[in-house]
Amino acid sequence: MVEPAPVMTRKPSGYRWELLALLWMAFFLNQADRQIFSVVLPLIRQDLGLTDAELGLIASALVWTYGLLVPMAGFIGDRFSRRNILGFCLLFWSLATLLTGFCSTVLQFILLRGIATGGGEAFYAPSANALLGEKYPENRSFALSIHQTAVYFGIILSGIIAGYVGENYGWQRAFYLFGGLGIVLALVFFARIPKDVRSIETANQLPLLAEIGQTARVIVRKPTVIMLTLGFGCMVFVNVGYLTWMPSFLVDKFGMSLTDAGFSALFYHHLGAFLGVLSGAKIADHFAKTNPRSRLVVQALGLLLGAPFIYWISMSDTQVMTYGALFGFGIFRGWYDSNIVASLYEVVAPNIRSSAYGLMLACAFLIGASAPYLLGVLKPTLGLTVGLASLSVVYVLGSLFIGSGSIWFFDKDREHIL
């Protein structure tokens, strides 16, 4: 497999920072568009009379679609212009988000919210992270962590804005607003970012399906990657379940308004995550200079130390205690997030990093996709309190997976790319 050599047709002054800024805004909308549904979920349920299981199924459909398509997105990101991939996927998922505001049936939500939005978003992360990894080789964790902070701002602000717009103007207009902003950003992205040409020697280039099989065989022979993927799957399971049902949990438990619940469910957790992702990146970059496995250790500790806070979130008796638990959960979730990509890149060769990350995302999201549906099914019987508390066990399991990879497999897998 020949490594594509990216060639920029032009390099404007400050290109790296403009690229990071525009990708940050795209990732912001990526996460905001994904979270809108959870914020206005009570309004959709009331307006359309959908059951909790149906609402959970709609949320799971996006994650299942994402998981199925993201491997293809990763391989395409190693073969074609990443700038074009990023611009077109931003335009596509934003249009799907806007059209979701016209939905009135479960099938329409599954098609537009689940399949179309999830399918468009699947093509973003592999190409974006690979492109940033190329531009910031010496400060990779820090640059990728700056990019990762868009997740937290996107989710927090979508909670505030979508909750306010939904309560005052209708849930449909929340989708119109964020979808329209994404379409505008896509046009700016195409205008400002130069096209990168992936120069590939076609004589040695395998057909796409054959290359997918070849790369997959390389990746699955690395136990460290398998352990990282299983740990990622545990984190996604917890995160998707929490993001889908936490606003509804606060409404039901404390009688909060939709706007207050959307803000509180997301702000305290992601404020902690913002601080955690920056501190985790700095810690990992510092210790990785002498011991590269430190990135995995920081991730494992993040999941292990975050588990008790997940339990306290649902079991706390007061709003203040719940917010404190959300903040602590966020700090250690940030430790994990700060090295998702950087840890993988320690054991994967540069020419297949986008592909490897695509496969990792696929497996992780397929593992985690069932969380919203399962919690929705269990809600009428066990309740959200027990369901959310049980997510702490999944975090501990993820920590054990990553810790095992760092101890037993990391050195051998890293040797093969040096």
Secondary structure, 3 states (H helix, E strand, C coil): CCCCEEEECCCCCCHHHHHHHHHHHHHHHHHHHHHHHHHCHHHHHHHHCCCHHHHHHHHHHHHHHHHHHHHHHHHHHCCCCHHHHHHHHHHHHHHHHHHHCCCCCHHHHHHHHHHHHHHHHHCCHHHHHHHHHHHCCCCHHHHHHHHHHHHHHHHHHHHHHHHHHHHHHCHHHHHHHHHHHHHHHHHHHHHHCCCEEEECCHHHCCCHHHHHHHHHHHHHCCHHHHHHHHHHHHHHHHHHHHHHHHHHHHHHHHCCCHHHHHHHHHHHHHHHHHHHHHHHHHHHHHHHCCCCCHHHHHHHHHHHHHHHHHHHHHHCCCHHHHHHHHHHHHHHHHHHHCCHHHHHHCCCCHHHHHHHHHHHHHHHHHHHCCHHHHHHHHCCCCHHHHHHHCHHHHHHHHHHHHHHHHHHCHHHHHHCCC
